[in-house]
Amino acid sequence: MDAADIIALLVSLATAGVVLYKARSEKHKTDADAAKIITEIAVTLVDPLKKRIEELEATVTELKAENADLKDWVARLIRQVLGFGGDPVKLIRHKQPEDR
């Protein structure tokens, strides 16, 4: 066993000791400390979800505006086709909206 192996063994033992000490001290925390930790974890999980919801709401707003623009455009195209004496094609839905 050379010096590097001895140092690695000592570091491993020290790390294991720290982990055991922390685990033991965690066991003795009060309920208030546990509630605080749970709250902190919940906040760290909720904040990214709030951000994602805001992003999705912005996307929905953009898509609604685009949809309204496209409906107006289609209505103008239909009037144009009818003005030329044509018969506009019927809308065929490929996917029905889900029931909500």
URLINBEL-V864041 format. One record per residue. N is the residue number from 1. PHI is phi as a letter, one per 30 degrees, with the letter a starting at -180 (none if undefined). NEAR is the number of other C-alpha atoms within 10 Angstrom. D_CENTER is the distance of its C-alpha to the mean C-alpha in whole Angstrom. Layout:
n | phi | near | d_center
N | PHI | NEAR | D_CENTER
N | PHI | NEAR | D_CENTER
//
This chain:
n | phi | near | d_center
1 | none | 5 | 50
2 | c | 6 | 50
3 | d | 8 | 48
4 | d | 9 | 45
5 | d | 10 | 45
6 | d | 11 | 46
7 | d | 11 | 43
8 | d | 11 | 41
9 | d | 12 | 42
10 | d | 12 | 42
11 | d | 12 | 39
12 | d | 12 | 37
13 | d | 12 | 40
14 | d | 12 | 39
15 | d | 12 | 35
16 | d | 12 | 36
17 | d | 12 | 38
18 | d | 12 | 35
19 | d | 12 | 32
20 | d | 12 | 35
21 | d | 12 | 36
22 | d | 11 | 32
23 | d | 11 | 32
24 | d | 11 | 35
25 | d | 10 | 34
26 | d | 12 | 31
27 | d | 10 | 33
28 | c | 9 | 35
29 | d | 10 | 32
30 | d | 10 | 33
31 | d | 9 | 31
32 | d | 9 | 30
33 | d | 12 | 28
34 | d | 13 | 26
35 | d | 11 | 25
36 | d | 12 | 24
37 | d | 12 | 22
38 | d | 12 | 20
39 | d | 12 | 20
40 | d | 12 | 19
41 | d | 11 | 16
42 | d | 11 | 15
43 | d | 12 | 14
44 | d | 11 | 13
45 | d | 11 | 10
46 | d | 12 | 10
47 | e | 11 | 10
48 | d | 11 | 7
49 | d | 12 | 5
50 | d | 11 | 8
51 | d | 11 | 8
52 | d | 12 | 5
53 | d | 12 | 8
54 | d | 12 | 10
55 | d | 12 | 9
56 | d | 12 | 9
57 | d | 12 | 12
58 | d | 12 | 14
59 | d | 12 | 14
60 | d | 12 | 15
61 | d | 12 | 18
62 | d | 12 | 19
63 | d | 12 | 19
64 | d | 12 | 21
65 | d | 12 | 23
66 | d | 12 | 24
67 | d | 12 | 24
68 | d | 12 | 27
69 | d | 12 | 29
70 | d | 12 | 29
71 | d | 12 | 31
72 | d | 12 | 33
73 | d | 12 | 34
74 | d | 12 | 34
75 | d | 12 | 37
76 | d | 12 | 39
77 | d | 13 | 39
78 | d | 16 | 40
79 | d | 14 | 43
80 | d | 13 | 44
81 | d | 14 | 44
82 | d | 12 | 46
83 | d | 10 | 48
84 | d | 9 | 49
85 | i | 9 | 50
86 | d | 11 | 48
87 | b | 10 | 46
88 | d | 12 | 42
89 | d | 8 | 40
90 | d | 6 | 38
91 | d | 6 | 34
92 | c | 6 | 33
93 | d | 7 | 30
94 | d | 6 | 28
95 | b | 6 | 26
96 | d | 6 | 26
97 | d | 7 | 23
98 | d | 5 | 22
99 | d | 4 | 24
100 | c | 3 | 22
//
